[in-house]
Amino acid sequence: MTTSFVPRRPSSPEFALLGFLYLQPGHGYDLHRRLSAELGEIWHVSQSQTYNILKRLQSQGYLTARRVTQEKLPAMQTLELTPAGRARFEAWLAAPTGGSVRAVRLDFLTRLYFARRLDPSRIPAILADQIAYLHHTIARLETRWAGLPAGGEINRLSLQLRLRQLRSILEWLEEYAETFARTLQTEDPPRS
């Protein structure tokens, strides 16, 4: 495994927005359009939410804004990553996603999208790290399952559901890793 386990909770598409700006500077409206068009099945956010996230990232020092005047149109702001923003995005891209269904659906698929855009050769390592992290999470939950008291049916049902979902995701990831490896051997990797 190439990275250590770093669980985290995805809460917003901030890393997707950082990723689009990592690829090239952009305007808030264009970033929202790209997010909706390219990752719309993962992230569902309004334009105002996108602008709020961008303002927060700018106030935290991850983005800078440059005012661009336009002929016959109001001035626009072009957003760019700061060195801290680039470092934050690169660290996120390198670390495995948490071991929950939500984390895999939101965070991992977003990471996979940007790995495919930036350097598809990193995908096997990203997949291997995520698979290892899910094995680790499943083993931890199985230990908790074994230690549950005899009563508490709802706790048992909840844990059973989480385990089944994570095993299903693990199977899906292992299948994708095999498919991707075969694709690498025969042709260019599949693109998003």
Summary of the structure (lengths in Angstrom):
residues: 192
radius of gyration: 19.5
end to end distance: 24.9
largest distance: 72.7
contacts: 537
relative contact order: 0.13
helix: 66%
strand: 9%
